Each structure stands twice: as C-alpha cells, then as structure tokens.
Amino acid sequence: MAFFPGYSKRQSITNRDSLEKMLPLQKRDQFDNLEKHTQWGIEYVEKYTKFVKERSEIETSYAKQIRNLSKKYQPKKNSREEDESKYTFCRAFLTSLNELNDYAGQHEVIAENLTSQIITDLSRFLQDLKAERKSHFHDGRKAQQHIESSWKQLESCKRKFERDCKEADRAQQYFERMDADINVTKADVEKARQHAQSRQQMAADSKSDYSSYLQKFNQDQSEHYFTIIPNIFQKLQDMEEKRIDRIGVCMKTFAEVDRQVLPIVGKCLDGMTKAAESIDSKTDSKQVVESFKSGFEPPGDVEFEDYGQAMKRTVSNTSLTSSREAKDKPVGKSKVKLWPFKNKNKLSLKLVSMTVYNLTIVAA
C-alpha cells in the first residue's frame, strides 16, 4: 500500500524499551508529509483550473477580435464597395469574411465548453475534495490523539506500579528489621507487618491495573496501526487517485473540446477555399471592358498639310478664286469622330486652328 509504508505485524508492548519506541512510529508513518502532499495536490488542481480559465478567456477574446475584423471589412451600404460585388474576387472576399465570422463562432463554442465541461466541474470537485481531505485528516488526528492519550495513561499506570513495588519492598525490609530486633515491641512489629502487607496489596493492585491497561493499550495499538490508520490512509490514497484521474479526464476533455469543432472549422476553411477557387480573372477583366468601353471609332490617318503655300503672294484670279472657294468651303465638313484621349483631342484642335489661320492669310 503506497500510503501506508513500513507497517508489519508488531509484537505487543511488554517492556519499557518497546514503549519508548512507540511514539516515533507516528513520524515513520509520514502522516504530516501526506498532509502536505495532498494539499499540494489540491493546489495543483486549482492551478490547472486557472490555466483552463485563462485559455477560455483567450478564446473569447480571439473570437471577438475575429468577429470585429470580419465586420470591419464588410461592404458598406450605398457605397462603391457594393458595386464591386460584380467582380468574382470581391464576391470571394465577402464569402471569406462570412466564413471567418462563422469560424469565430466556433472559438466561442470552445470557450463555452471549456467553462461548462471543465472549469465548472473542477470547481465543484475542488470543494468536495477539500471537504473530504479535511474529514480524513480530522479522523487521523483524532486517532493519533487517542493512541497518545492511551500511551500516557499506560505510562502513568506503569510508574504507579513501579512506585508501589518499591514502597512494598521497603515496607517488607522494614518489617523484617523490626521483627529481628528484640528491643522492638510486638505492637511495633505488628504495625510494621500490617504496613508491609498494605503496601504489598497496593503493589498487587497496581500490577493488576497495569496489566489490564497494558492489555487494553496493546489492543488499541493494534487496532490503531492495523485498522484505523490503514483505513484512513487508504481513503487518502483513494482520494488522491480520484484527484489524479479527474485531472486526466479534464485534460482529455480539453483536447476533445477542440476536436469537436474541427468539422465545422473545416467547413469554414473549405468555404474560403471554394470562394478563392471561384475567382475568374477573365470574367473580371471582361467586366471591366464592358464597364468602361467608350463606343468611339479609332481616328483616321492625319492628312499632310503644306504650310509652304501660305508664303505665296499671287494675285491671280485663279489664286483669288481658289482662295475664295477655300474660304467659302466649310472647314468642319470633313471632321471625324476622334478617340477620346485628352492629348489627341488637343492635337486635333491645334491642327484645325492652324488651317483656319492660314486660309485667312491667303484670303487677305
């Protein structure tokens, strides 16, 4: 028996040396050490309970932060982000945010299960464990006090028997001296004889009391070391094993709480993966084309214009006629629809302005 070491069948205490060896047996039984060990065991359960509680708080905080993160990046109503939902990668991100919100919910489940299945259970168990431990050690101290009190009474009976024997021996010697002395009267001899007999009777009574109490003490001692203390230590051992088993169960539950949410967490991650796989770059690029195409035709070739003609100052009718015809000819008649880029529009306007200027000079 692990909690009851060093016990074997002991002989009844029959002499002073054996009696003096009785009290140190309490120390050899390591009763005080067991009290310290079981207290340490309770403190360890409290330590593990605190650990699980802090883990639960971390899960709750983490879930809250994940939910806030998901909410923060959700598209706002009546905003450009709503229009972005037409793109596959935007829809995939929105799906991932929703899955992340569900993922946070599973961490809340972990926190709730840790509290209900471990923390609450261990708190009740600790209360019961402390009460049980207190009861066992109370019984142990009571048994120790009883055997110590019995031992003191035995010592008292033994000392009284020893004193009475010595007194009876002295009284007997005194009587023998008085009886041998011829100068002593018969009355004194008789008195000495009666005193010796009285002392002998007292010694006999003390011997009987001592013998009777010694037998009782041996029975109490046997019951103490072979029944009462082993039973108390067995209860303490059972209590300690129950405590260790409960910690093992809680550690297993600690892992199972996580394992139970893995299927749903896996579905959340699968949803994120599926959303990512739904992204189609070609579809999104076509969407961009459809959204921003202008409908303009590409511009034609720019014609060559000879600026050297403006230097000729001919006054022939042909030139004047040509100049008038050129002046009367509508300039914008041959204008085409250009590509709507800013720099090209400026270039086209510049060319038209220069042409009008040149014609005005010729006409002059």
Secondary structure, 3 states (H helix, E strand, C coil): CCCCCCCCCCCCCCCHHHHHCCCCHHHHCCHHHHHHHHHHHHHHHHHHHHHHHHHHHHHHHHHHHHHHHHHHCCCCCCCHHHHHHHCHHHHHHHHHHHHHHHHHHHHHHHHHHHHHHHHHHHHHHHHHHHHHHHHHHHHHHHHHHHHHHHHHHHHHHHHHHHHHHHHHHHHHHHHHHHHHCCCCCHHHHHHHHHHHHHHHHHHHHHHHHHHHHHHHHHHHHHHHHHHHHHHHHHHHHHHHHHHHHHHHHHHHHHHHHHHHHHHHHHHHHHHHHHHHHCCCHHHHHHHHHHHHCCCCCCCCCCCCCCHHHHHCCCCCHHHHHHHHHHHHCCHHHHCCCCCCCHHHHHHHHHHHHHHHHHHHHHHC
